[in-house]
Amino acid sequence: MELRDKYRSYQERRVGEVDDDRLKFEISTIVSREGIEMHMSSGVEKPGEVKFAVPLMDMNINKMVLACPWIHPQKIYLQVIYPVGRKYASATSVPRLKLMCTPELKTLFSIDEVKLPAWLDGMCMAEYLPQLEELLQRQVIEAVTSIDVRRKFIEALSPVLGRPLEADPVFCRRASFLVYSGPFTFLVHFFLSTHFPKQRPSLMFQSIQHFNSLGMPVKSPLITEYPWSPRWEPSQMAERISDFLVDESLNFKRLCNESQPQH
């Protein structure tokens, strides 16, 4: 930790020595924010640039998720990159922007799909950050709320498919059920995205009776096309999927029989 702190201090000193009025102004507007990291990069072949990693939102995301398994606090950062040493560059040019987050957060929230607000002419970071944080707060709250929507769907599957053999109890992103079609028995794996119910679950069938030449259980390709409407109640979603499984199980049984090693 001490070595990391020394490196951060070294980079902050390097950035502070850059002779760039706009950069100095930007730093002065955000100096009161805690946790900002800076990095100065330069080379013979490429122009110099300064990168900022700005922590966003003073909210404890871990506490918002019931039975949260995360050990470390989940954070979202805005990476802001300013070119330096370009005399021809406009003082009002838009920096390069990219949202970043701790890896575990992507289970809850798709950071790559957030549409960043426009950086208006003459804007500085101190003006831009509050509107970005407001946008992110809304989306994080929606993402937490959507956990319960997925949970209700998985619970609605139980009356028609039985209790799940396995399910993600925290984020409700996956569940597996044992399904019977006469003597043919197989697993159905449900994979729910963070866009559920707008995006229907992906399904995968897995036989517990048939194995390929490598001794692995026969599985279906991922199934993403079947009757679905995000406006249906969870019980109707479950019933329509159950009807689909009745028909599709015949196709999967045929696939299993065709996959058997020939002796």
C-alpha positions in Angstrom: 0.0 0.0 0.0 2.8 2.4 0.8 4.4 1.8 -2.6 1.1 2.5 -4.3 0.7 5.8 -2.3 4.2 6.8 -3.3 3.5 6.1 -7.0 0.3 8.1 -6.8 2.2 11.0 -5.3 4.8 10.7 -8.0 2.2 10.8 -10.8 0.4 13.8 -9.1 3.7 15.7 -9.0 4.3 14.9 -12.7 0.8 16.1 -13.7 1.3 19.3 -11.6 4.4 20.1 -13.5 2.7 20.1 -16.9 2.6 23.5 -18.5 -1.0 23.5 -19.7 -3.5 26.1 -18.6 -6.6 24.1 -19.2 -5.3 21.1 -17.3 -4.4 23.4 -14.3 -7.9 24.8 -14.4 -9.5 21.3 -14.5 -7.5 20.2 -11.5 -8.4 23.3 -9.6 -12.2 22.6 -10.1 -12.1 19.0 -8.8 -9.3 19.2 -6.2 -11.9 18.8 -3.4 -13.0 15.4 -4.6 -11.5 12.4 -2.8 -9.9 9.4 -4.4 -9.0 10.9 -7.8 -6.0 9.3 -9.4 -3.8 11.0 -12.1 -1.4 9.6 -14.6 1.0 11.4 -17.0 2.1 9.5 -20.1 4.4 10.7 -22.8 6.7 9.3 -25.4 8.8 10.1 -28.4 6.3 8.5 -30.8 3.0 9.8 -29.3 1.9 13.2 -27.8 1.6 13.4 -24.0 -1.7 12.9 -22.2 -3.0 13.1 -18.7 -5.5 10.5 -17.5 -7.8 11.0 -14.6 -9.7 8.2 -12.8 -12.5 10.0 -11.0 -14.6 8.0 -8.5 -18.3 8.6 -9.0 -21.3 8.5 -6.6 -21.1 8.5 -2.9 -23.4 5.5 -2.5 -22.7 2.1 -0.9 -23.8 -0.2 -3.7 -22.9 -3.3 -1.6 -25.5 -2.4 1.0 -28.2 -2.0 -1.7 -27.9 -5.7 -2.7 -29.6 -8.1 -0.3 -27.1 -10.8 0.9 -24.4 -9.2 -1.1 -21.4 -11.5 -1.6 -18.9 -8.8 -2.6 -16.0 -8.5 -0.2 -14.7 -5.2 -1.6 -16.7 -2.0 -2.1 -18.0 -1.7 -5.7 -17.0 1.5 -7.5 -17.7 3.3 -10.7 -15.0 5.6 -12.2 -14.9 8.0 -15.1 -11.7 7.9 -17.0 -11.0 11.4 -18.5 -8.0 11.8 -20.9 -6.7 15.2 -21.9 -4.0 15.7 -24.5 -1.2 18.0 -23.4 1.5 19.8 -25.3 -0.6 20.3 -28.4 -0.4 24.0 -29.1 -3.0 23.7 -31.8 -5.5 21.9 -29.6 -8.5 24.0 -28.6 -8.8 24.9 -24.9 -12.5 23.8 -25.1 -11.9 20.5 -27.0 -13.8 17.5 -25.6 -11.6 15.1 -23.6 -11.8 11.3 -24.2 -14.3 9.8 -21.7 -14.8 6.2 -20.6 -16.8 4.6 -17.7 -15.0 1.9 -15.8 -16.0 -0.2 -12.8 -14.8 -2.9 -10.5 -15.3 -6.3 -12.2 -17.9 -7.8 -9.9 -20.3 -4.9 -10.5 -21.0 -6.1 -14.1 -23.1 -9.0 -12.6 -25.6 -6.3 -11.5 -25.1 -3.5 -13.9 -23.9 -3.3 -17.5 -21.5 -0.3 -17.4 -20.5 -0.7 -21.1 -24.0 0.2 -22.2 -24.4 3.4 -20.3 -24.8 6.3 -22.7 -22.6 9.2 -21.5 -24.2 12.7 -21.4 -22.9 15.1 -24.0 -19.9 17.2 -23.1 -21.0 20.7 -24.1 -18.7 23.4 -25.5 -16.7 25.1 -22.8 -17.6 22.5 -20.2 -15.3 21.5 -17.4 -15.2 18.4 -15.3 -16.9 20.1 -12.3 -19.9 20.8 -14.5 -20.0 17.5 -16.2 -19.7 15.1 -13.2 -22.9 16.0 -11.3 -25.2 15.2 -14.3 -23.3 12.0 -15.0 -23.6 10.9 -11.3 -27.4 11.7 -11.4 -27.8 9.4 -14.4 -25.7 6.6 -12.9 -27.6 6.7 -9.6 -30.9 6.3 -11.4 -29.6 3.3 -13.4 -28.0 1.6 -10.4 -31.3 1.9 -8.5 -33.1 0.4 -11.5 -30.6 -2.4 -11.7 -31.1 -3.3 -8.0 -34.9 -3.2 -8.4 -34.6 -5.5 -11.4 -33.2 -8.3 -9.2 -36.6 -8.7 -7.6 -38.2 -8.8 -11.0 -36.0 -11.7 -12.0 -36.6 -13.4 -8.7 -40.4 -13.3 -9.2 -40.0 -14.9 -12.6 -37.8 -17.7 -11.3 -40.3 -18.3 -8.5 -43.1 -18.4 -11.1 -41.4 -21.2 -12.9 -41.6 -23.5 -9.8 -45.4 -24.3 -10.1 -44.9 -25.5 -13.7 -41.4 -27.0 -13.6 -40.9 -27.8 -9.9 -38.3 -26.4 -7.6 -35.0 -25.4 -9.2 -32.1 -27.7 -8.7 -29.9 -24.7 -8.6 -30.4 -20.9 -8.7 -28.5 -17.7 -8.2 -30.0 -16.5 -4.9 -28.5 -13.0 -4.9 -28.7 -11.6 -8.5 -31.2 -14.1 -9.9 -29.3 -14.3 -13.2 -29.5 -18.1 -13.6 -31.5 -21.1 -12.6 -31.6 -24.8 -13.5 -34.6 -27.2 -13.5 -35.0 -30.9 -14.0 -37.7 -31.5 -16.7 -39.4 -34.8 -17.6 -40.9 -35.7 -21.0 -42.1 -39.2 -20.5 -39.1 -41.3 -19.7 -36.8 -38.7 -21.2 -35.2 -36.5 -18.4 -33.1 -33.5 -19.0 -32.0 -30.2 -17.4 -33.1 -26.8 -18.6 -30.7 -23.9 -17.7 -32.1 -20.4 -17.7 -29.8 -17.4 -18.1 -31.2 -14.0 -17.4 -29.5 -10.8 -18.5 -29.6 -7.4 -16.7 -32.1 -6.4 -19.4 -34.8 -8.9 -18.3 -37.7 -8.8 -19.0 -37.1 -6.7 -22.1 -34.7 -9.4 -23.2 -36.0 -12.9 -22.8 -34.0 -15.5 -20.9 -31.6 -17.7 -22.9 -32.3 -21.4 -22.5 -30.0 -24.4 -22.7 -31.0 -28.1 -22.5 -28.7 -30.7 -21.0 -29.4 -34.4 -21.1 -28.6 -36.5 -18.0 -29.0 -39.7 -20.0 -27.0 -39.1 -23.2 -23.2 -38.4 -23.5 -21.1 -37.6 -26.5 -17.9 -39.4 -27.7 -15.9 -37.4 -25.1 -18.1 -38.6 -22.2 -19.7 -35.1 -21.8 -23.4 -34.6 -21.4 -25.2 -33.7 -24.6 -26.3 -30.0 -24.6 -28.4 -28.0 -27.0 -27.2 -24.7 -28.6 -28.3 -21.6 -26.7 -32.0 -21.0 -27.4 -33.1 -17.3 -27.6 -36.2 -17.5 -29.9 -39.5 -18.6 -28.4 -42.9 -16.9 -27.5 -42.2 -14.0 -25.2 -43.5 -10.6 -24.2 -42.0 -8.4 -21.5 -45.6 -7.2 -20.7 -46.8 -10.7 -19.6 -47.1 -11.4 -15.9 -44.5 -13.8 -14.5 -47.0 -16.6 -14.3 -47.9 -16.3 -18.0 -44.2 -16.2 -18.9 -43.7 -19.4 -17.0 -46.7 -21.1 -18.6 -45.7 -20.1 -22.2 -42.2 -21.4 -21.6 -43.6 -24.7 -20.2 -45.6 -25.1 -23.4 -42.5 -24.4 -25.5 -40.5 -27.0 -23.6 -43.1 -29.7 -24.3 -42.6 -29.2 -28.1 -38.8 -28.5 -28.0 -38.1 -31.5 -25.8 -38.9 -33.7 -28.8 -36.3 -31.9 -30.9 -33.7 -32.2 -28.1 -34.4 -35.9 -27.7 -33.7 -36.4 -31.4 -30.5 -34.4 -31.1 -29.4 -36.6 -28.1 -30.1 -39.8 -30.1 -28.1 -38.5 -33.1 -25.2 -37.6 -30.8 -24.7 -41.1 -29.5 -21.4 -42.6 -30.4 -21.7 -45.3 -33.1 -20.3 -48.7 -32.2 
